[in-house]
Each structure stands twice: as structure tokens, then as C-alpha cells.
Amino acid sequence: MPDKRKLLTLLSARNLPDHVIFQRFVCAVFIFACGALLIFYAESKIEPSLRQEIIALVGLILACAGGAYAFIHYLALIFSRLRGK
């Protein structure tokens, strides 16, 4: 089992300051929201077609990427707080 201190250091986004991690988290949440809004727009405003599916797919990719990035930086915030930075 790895050393707890090494694990916390690894997951704390390379010792970045909290405000930088939080800025990246907010940016990721914004990307997620844009993707979710793009999916909503495609489903509610565009006629069923290949164009609608492509726009929804782009929204899904943005939402997944933004969600994953936000999750990683949220964990980095938690671990930086646990480390007592």
C-alpha cells in the first residue's frame, strides 16, 4: 500500500495553490454547463435530423470532458485541504 503522504501529494495537482485549482475547477464546470446546454438546445430547438445528433454528440463530449476535469480538480481541492496547505 502506498504511503499516505505520497498519495496526497500526487493527488494535490502537483502542489498548485488552491486558487489555481479552484480556477481550473470553475472553468471545467463552465465547460460542463456549455455541453449540457448544447444537448438541451439540440433536443428542444432542432428538428430530428443528423445535424441534431451531431450537435448533441458535441455537447455530450463537452459535458463528459468538463465533468471529468471538474471531478479531478474537485478531488485536488479536497486533498490539498487534507494536506493542510
C-alpha positions, -999 to 999 in steps of 0.1 A, spaced: 0 0 0 14 34 -10 25 59 17 -4 83 25 17 114 22 29 104 -13 -7 97 -24 -19 130 -11 10 148 -28 2 130 -61 -35 139 -60 -30 175 -50 -24 186 -86 14 190 -83 13 213 -53 -5 241 -71 -20 269 -50 -57 264 -40 -68 294 -60 -53 280 -92 -70 246 -86 -103 264 -79 -100 285 -112 -95 253 -131 -125 237 -114 -147 267 -123 -135 265 -159 -143 228 -160 -178 234 -146 -184 261 -172 -173 236 -200 -197 210 -185 -226 236 -184 -219 246 -220 -221 209 -231 -253 203 -211 -269 234 -226 -258 223 -261 -276 190 -256 -307 207 -243 -307 231 -272 -303 203 -297 -331 183 -282 -356 211 -278 -349 235 -307 -336 215 -336 -357 192 -358 -348 155 -356 -320 150 -381 -284 141 -384 -275 177 -376 -293 174 -343 -275 142 -334 -241 157 -342 -248 188 -321 -259 166 -293 -228 144 -296 -206 175 -294 -225 186 -263 -221 152 -248 -183 152 -254 -180 187 -239 -201 177 -209 -181 145 -203 -148 162 -206 -158 191 -184 -173 168 -158 -142 146 -156 -119 177 -154 -141 192 -127 -141 160 -108 -103 157 -109 -99 193 -97 -125 189 -70 -106 159 -57 -74 180 -59 -91 207 -38 -101 182 -12 -67 166 -10 -49 200 -8 -72 208 22 -64 175 38 -27 181 34 -31 213 53 -18 236 27 
